[in-house]
Amino acid sequence: MRAVIQRVSRAAVRVEDRTTGEIGAGILVLVGVSNQDTDTDVRYTAEKIAHLRIFPDETGRMDRSALDVGAAVLVVSQFTLYGDARKGRRPSYSNAAGGDAARLGYEAVCQRLRDCGLHVETGEFGADMRVEMVGEGPVTILLDSTRQF
């Protein structure tokens, strides 16, 4: 499982003319599910997101987590995080989970984040979405549950 985590002052997801998820200060998380992911990957990813210390403390040092500061989380499914562009010009998505498996992995991460006590908003799985965000910092962190990076 892969995730791109961005600290934001606000973020929203729109599908056609409706907003499916919107937050103020918090984190925007783009999540990609692989065809190899298990509950261990879900647990690792959600726990890392919830406890990652990317918010400033009273001295300005990044030493607070989303849980510490009561930040909201906007989670958006993004299979293209498994795009492999090393060969040719068209990325291969052969490592991305398809259909039901991807939906289950995405929903499991959202539920685990809620179980941690975070307020979670979402995009709409499988839809053509417009994601808007205002980055803070900027702070952008890449996660991979297999620890490839």
N, C-alpha and C positions, 0 to 999 in steps of 0.2 A: 504494500500500500504506500502511496506517495501523497504528500501534502505540501502545498505552498501556503505559508502562513504570512499574512501581512497585517501589521498593526495599522488601524484606520481610525479616523475621527468620525467617519460615517461610511456606510456601504449599503447598497440595495441591489436586488435582482428583480428584473422585470421580464415578463413573458407576454408578448403582444401588448395589450394596453393595461395590464394589471401588475401590481407589485406582489411578488410571492414571498419576499423576505426583505427586511430592512432593519438596520441597527444604527445606533449612534456610535460612541467610542467603544472600541473593542477590537476583534480580529476577524478578518475575512480569511476563510480557509477553502482552498480549492483541493478537492480530494479525488485521487485516481485509484481505482481498485484493479488489482492484477488478477489474472486467472489462477494464481498460486496462493492467494491470500486465505488465511484462516482466522479464527477468533483471536489468536495470539497477535496477529498483525493489527486487527481492529483495536484490541486492548492497548497495545503499545502506542499506536497513533493517537488515540483519544487521550490517553494519560499524558503523553508528551505535549499535546496541544494545551491541555488544561493546566499543566504545571510549568510550561516554558516561561522563564522569567525574562519577558521582553517589555515590561512596563516600568517606568521610572519610579524610584522611591523618592523620599523627601529631599535627597541630595542630588537627584537627577540620574543616578546610576540605575541601569536596567537590572532591577533585582526583585520585581514583583510579577506574579503570574496573573492570568485572567481571573483565576479564582480569588487571588489576593485583592484585586481591585474591583471585583464585581463586573467585569467586562462581559459584554454580549458577544456571541459568536454567530457569524453568518457562514453556513457551510454550503458549498456549491460543488456538485459532481462534475468532474472533468476528466474524461477518459484519455484526453490528449496528453496527459502527464506521462502516459506510457508510450508516446510516440517515439519511435526509434528512427532517427534521421541520419544515421551513420553511413548508410549506403543509398545512393541515388538521390532523387529530389522529392520523392513522395514518401512521407514517414510511414512506417509499418506500425500497426496497432495490434500485432499478434499477441503481445503480452498483456493487453488490457482485457479485463473480464467483460463478458458480454451480458446483455439483457438482465435476466433475473439475478444472476450472481453479483453483477455490479450494483444493482439496486439494493440487494440485501446487505452488501458490504457498506455502501453509502449510508443506508438507514441505520445500520448497527453503530457506525461511528457517531452519528447524530444522537442516538439513544445513549451511548456511553458518555458523551459529553453532558447530556442532560442528567444522567445518573451521578455525574461528578458535582452537580449543582449549578451548572452554567445555563444561562438563558440562550437557547439556540433557535435561530431562524434559518430557513433553508431556501434554496432555489427549487426548481421543479425538475426532478430527474427525467432525463431524456428529451427535455424541451430545448428549443432554440432560445437561449437566454441572453439578456443584456445585463451585464454586471457593471455597476458603477461604484467607484470607491474613491475616497480621498485618503491617501496614504499619510501616515504619521511617522515622522522620523527622517527618512523612510526606514522601516524595519521589515525585512523580508527574510524568512527562514525556510529552507528546504528540508523536508523529512522524507526518509525512505525506511520502511519497517524492516527491510533486509540489510539496512545500514550500508548501502552502496555509496552513499555520500552523507 
